[in-house]
Amino acid sequence: MRKGQVMKQHMALILMQLLSKKRQRKLTVAEFLEQAEVSRTTFYYHFPNGMCGLFRWTLEQEVLALVR
């Protein structure tokens, strides 16, 4: 698995953990970055659209896992 894919999966896992504790609109990028231990630069490198991109990618991965 490529390094970029591993990083995206890490961020998706942290997102899911945080969402299980908090409502979406209460989650800030700063809080996410702190929990994920990821720099703002790395986050926006993988998800140029910010949290919307992360939400979308995570949802797509969940759907693909169900289909497989």
KOLLUM-899700 format. One record per residue: z, x, y of N, C-alpha, C in turn; residue number from 1. Coordinates in pm, whole numbers, plus 50000, padded with zeros to 5 digits. Layout:
<sites>
<site n_up="Z" n_east="X" n_north="Y" ca_up="Z" ca_east="X" ca_north="Y" c_up="Z" c_east="X" c_north="Y" seq="NUM"/>
...
</sites>
This chain:
<sites>
<site n_up="50000" n_east="50085" n_north="49882" ca_up="50000" ca_east="50000" ca_north="50000" c_up="50000" c_east="50089" c_north="50123" seq="1"/>
<site n_up="49923" n_east="50049" n_north="50222" ca_up="49912" ca_east="50128" ca_north="50344" c_up="50039" c_east="50118" c_north="50428" seq="2"/>
<site n_up="50063" n_east="50225" n_north="50504" ca_up="50184" ca_east="50233" ca_north="50587" c_up="50193" c_east="50118" c_north="50686" seq="3"/>
<site n_up="50080" n_east="50081" n_north="50749" ca_up="50079" ca_east="49971" ca_north="50844" c_up="50117" c_east="49839" c_north="50780" seq="4"/>
<site n_up="50071" n_east="49819" n_north="50658" ca_up="50103" ca_east="49697" ca_north="50584" c_up="50253" c_east="49692" c_north="50551" seq="5"/>
<site n_up="50308" n_east="49805" n_north="50516" ca_up="50452" ca_east="49813" ca_north="50486" c_up="50532" c_east="49779" c_north="50611" seq="6"/>
<site n_up="50491" n_east="49831" n_north="50725" ca_up="50562" ca_east="49803" ca_north="50850" c_up="50555" c_east="49655" c_north="50884" seq="7"/>
<site n_up="50438" n_east="49595" n_north="50867" ca_up="50423" ca_east="49452" ca_north="50895" c_up="50511" c_east="49369" c_north="50802" seq="8"/>
<site n_up="50516" n_east="49407" n_north="50676" ca_up="50602" ca_east="49335" ca_north="50582" c_up="50749" c_east="49349" c_north="50619" seq="9"/>
<site n_up="50788" n_east="49467" n_north="50663" ca_up="50926" ca_east="49489" ca_north="50708" c_up="50958" c_east="49395" c_north="50825" seq="10"/>
<site n_up="50868" n_east="49389" n_north="50922" ca_up="50892" ca_east="49305" ca_north="51038" c_up="50894" c_east="49157" c_north="51000" seq="11"/>
<site n_up="50808" n_east="49117" n_north="50907" ca_up="50806" ca_east="48978" ca_north="50861" c_up="50938" c_east="48943" c_north="50791" seq="12"/>
<site n_up="50989" n_east="49034" n_north="50712" ca_up="51117" ca_east="49011" ca_north="50643" c_up="51230" c_east="48994" c_north="50743" seq="13"/>
<site n_up="51234" n_east="49079" n_north="50843" ca_up="51338" ca_east="49068" ca_north="50945" c_up="51324" c_east="48937" c_north="51020" seq="14"/>
<site n_up="51200" n_east="48899" n_north="51052" ca_up="51177" ca_east="48772" ca_north="51119" c_up="51232" c_east="48656" c_north="51037" seq="15"/>
<site n_up="51203" n_east="48654" n_north="50909" ca_up="51251" ca_east="48546" ca_north="50823" c_up="51404" c_east="48544" c_north="50818" seq="16"/>
<site n_up="51465" n_east="48660" n_north="50811" ca_up="51611" ca_east="48667" ca_north="50810" c_up="51670" c_east="48612" c_north="50940" seq="17"/>
<site n_up="51611" n_east="48652" n_north="51052" ca_up="51660" ca_east="48605" ca_north="51181" c_up="51638" c_east="48454" c_north="51199" seq="18"/>
<site n_up="51525" n_east="48405" n_north="51153" ca_up="51497" ca_east="48262" ca_north="51168" c_up="51588" c_east="48177" c_north="51081" seq="19"/>
<site n_up="51637" n_east="48234" n_north="50972" ca_up="51728" ca_east="48158" ca_north="50888" c_up="51863" c_east="48138" c_north="50958" seq="20"/>
<site n_up="51888" n_east="48220" n_north="51061" ca_up="52014" ca_east="48213" ca_north="51135" c_up="51998" c_east="48150" c_north="51273" seq="21"/>
<site n_up="51877" n_east="48152" n_north="51327" ca_up="51854" ca_east="48112" ca_north="51465" c_up="51728" c_east="48029" c_north="51478" seq="22"/>
<site n_up="51727" n_east="47943" n_north="51577" ca_up="51605" ca_east="47867" ca_north="51603" c_up="51504" c_east="47957" c_north="51672" seq="23"/>
<site n_up="51377" n_east="47929" n_north="51649" ca_up="51267" ca_east="48011" ca_north="51698" c_up="51274" c_east="48036" c_north="51848" seq="24"/>
<site n_up="51295" n_east="47936" n_north="51927" ca_up="51290" ca_east="47955" ca_north="52072" c_up="51407" c_east="48034" c_north="52125" seq="25"/>
<site n_up="51508" n_east="48056" n_north="52045" ca_up="51623" ca_east="48134" ca_north="52088" c_up="51607" c_east="48283" c_north="52055" seq="26"/>
<site n_up="51507" n_east="48317" n_north="51976" ca_up="51485" ca_east="48455" ca_north="51933" c_up="51404" c_east="48531" c_north="52038" seq="27"/>
<site n_up="51459" n_east="48640" n_north="52087" ca_up="51389" ca_east="48721" ca_north="52186" c_up="51326" c_east="48843" c_north="52120" seq="28"/>
<site n_up="51226" n_east="48898" n_north="52185" ca_up="51162" ca_east="49019" ca_north="52134" c_up="51265" c_east="49132" c_north="52127" seq="29"/>
<site n_up="51347" n_east="49144" n_north="52230" ca_up="51448" ca_east="49250" ca_north="52234" c_up="51543" c_east="49240" c_north="52115" seq="30"/>
<site n_up="51588" n_east="49118" n_north="52085" ca_up="51678" ca_east="49099" ca_north="51970" c_up="51608" c_east="49133" c_north="51840" seq="31"/>
<site n_up="51483" n_east="49089" n_north="51828" ca_up="51406" ca_east="49120" ca_north="51707" c_up="51391" c_east="49270" c_north="51689" seq="32"/>
<site n_up="51354" n_east="49340" n_north="51796" ca_up="51333" ca_east="49485" ca_north="51788" c_up="51461" c_east="49558" c_north="51748" seq="33"/>
<site n_up="51573" n_east="49513" n_north="51801" ca_up="51701" ca_east="49575" ca_north="51767" c_up="51732" c_east="49556" c_north="51619" seq="34"/>
<site n_up="51714" n_east="49434" n_north="51569" ca_up="51744" ca_east="49406" ca_north="51429" c_up="51646" c_east="49477" c_north="51335" seq="35"/>
<site n_up="51520" n_east="49483" n_north="51375" ca_up="51418" ca_east="49545" ca_north="51290" c_up="51418" c_east="49697" c_north="51299" seq="36"/>
<site n_up="51490" n_east="49749" n_north="51400" ca_up="51493" ca_east="49894" ca_north="51425" c_up="51351" c_east="49947" c_north="51442" seq="37"/>
<site n_up="51276" n_east="49876" n_north="51526" ca_up="51136" ca_east="49908" ca_north="51554" c_up="51121" c_east="49922" c_north="51705" seq="38"/>
<site n_up="51041" n_east="50017" n_north="51748" ca_up="51019" ca_east="50034" ca_north="51892" c_up="50924" c_east="49925" c_north="51943" seq="39"/>
<site n_up="50933" n_east="49899" n_north="52071" ca_up="50844" ca_east="49801" ca_north="52134" c_up="50697" c_east="49844" c_north="52117" seq="40"/>
<site n_up="50672" n_east="49973" n_north="52127" ca_up="50536" ca_east="50026" ca_north="52111" c_up="50482" c_east="49997" c_north="51971" seq="41"/>
<site n_up="50563" n_east="50024" n_north="51869" ca_up="50522" ca_east="49998" ca_north="51731" c_up="50497" c_east="49850" c_north="51708" seq="42"/>
<site n_up="50588" n_east="49768" n_north="51759" ca_up="50573" ca_east="49623" ca_north="51743" c_up="50440" c_east="49575" c_north="51801" seq="43"/>
<site n_up="50412" n_east="49613" n_north="51925" ca_up="50289" ca_east="49565" ca_north="51989" c_up="50163" c_east="49634" c_north="51934" seq="44"/>
<site n_up="50180" n_east="49750" n_north="51871" ca_up="50066" ca_east="49813" ca_north="51803" c_up="50020" c_east="49723" c_north="51688" seq="45"/>
<site n_up="50117" n_east="49675" n_north="51610" ca_up="50084" ca_east="49592" ca_north="51494" c_up="50057" c_east="49447" c_north="51531" seq="46"/>
<site n_up="50123" n_east="49399" n_north="51636" ca_up="50108" ca_east="49260" ca_north="51678" c_up="50082" c_east="49254" c_north="51828" seq="47"/>
<site n_up="49957" n_east="49280" n_north="51871" ca_up="49924" ca_east="49280" ca_north="52014" c_up="49955" c_east="49146" c_north="52083" seq="48"/>
<site n_up="49956" n_east="49038" n_north="52006" ca_up="49986" ca_east="48907" ca_north="52061" c_up="50136" c_east="48878" c_north="52061" seq="49"/>
<site n_up="50216" n_east="48977" n_north="52032" ca_up="50360" ca_east="48961" ca_north="52036" c_up="50415" c_east="48876" c_north="51924" seq="50"/>
<site n_up="50519" n_east="48800" n_north="51956" ca_up="50587" ca_east="48720" ca_north="51854" c_up="50494" c_east="48616" c_north="51792" seq="51"/>
<site n_up="50401" n_east="48563" n_north="51870" ca_up="50305" ca_east="48467" ca_north="51814" c_up="50225" c_east="48530" c_north="51701" seq="52"/>
<site n_up="50183" n_east="48654" n_north="51722" ca_up="50109" ca_east="48725" ca_north="51618" c_up="50193" c_east="48750" c_north="51495" seq="53"/>
<site n_up="50318" n_east="48785" n_north="51515" ca_up="50408" ca_east="48808" ca_north="51402" c_up="50433" c_east="48678" c_north="51327" seq="54"/>
<site n_up="50457" n_east="48568" n_north="51399" ca_up="50476" ca_east="48439" ca_north="51333" c_up="50355" c_east="48402" c_north="51250" seq="55"/>
<site n_up="50236" n_east="48417" n_north="51310" ca_up="50113" ca_east="48380" ca_north="51240" c_up="50092" c_east="48466" c_north="51115" seq="56"/>
<site n_up="50109" n_east="48597" n_north="51129" ca_up="50088" ca_east="48686" ca_north="51016" c_up="50186" c_east="48654" c_north="50904" seq="57"/>
<site n_up="50311" n_east="48629" n_north="50939" ca_up="50414" ca_east="48598" ca_north="50840" c_up="50379" c_east="48468" c_north="50767" seq="58"/>
<site n_up="50339" n_east="48367" n_north="50841" ca_up="50301" ca_east="48240" ca_north="50780" c_up="50182" c_east="48258" c_north="50687" seq="59"/>
<site n_up="50082" n_east="48333" n_north="50730" ca_up="49965" ca_east="48358" ca_north="50646" c_up="50005" c_east="48427" c_north="50516" seq="60"/>
<site n_up="50095" n_east="48524" n_north="50524" ca_up="50139" ca_east="48595" ca_north="50404" c_up="50215" c_east="48503" c_north="50309" seq="61"/>
<site n_up="50296" n_east="48414" n_north="50365" ca_up="50369" ca_east="48318" ca_north="50281" c_up="50273" c_east="48223" c_north="50210" seq="62"/>
<site n_up="50171" n_east="48177" n_north="50280" ca_up="50073" ca_east="48087" ca_north="50221" c_up="49993" c_east="48159" c_north="50113" seq="63"/>
<site n_up="49951" n_east="48281" n_north="50142" ca_up="49876" ca_east="48359" ca_north="50042" c_up="49958" c_east="48383" c_north="49917" seq="64"/>
<site n_up="50087" n_east="48408" n_north="49933" ca_up="50175" ca_east="48430" ca_north="49817" c_up="50183" c_east="48303" c_north="49732" seq="65"/>
<site n_up="50185" n_east="48188" n_north="49796" ca_up="50191" ca_east="48062" ca_north="49722" c_up="50062" c_east="48035" c_north="49647" seq="66"/>
<site n_up="49949" n_east="48072" n_north="49707" ca_up="49819" ca_east="48049" ca_north="49646" c_up="49799" c_east="48139" c_north="49524" seq="67"/>
<site n_up="49851" n_east="48260" n_north="49534" ca_up="49834" ca_east="48356" ca_north="49422" c_up="49917" c_east="48310" c_north="49309" seq="68"/>
</sites>
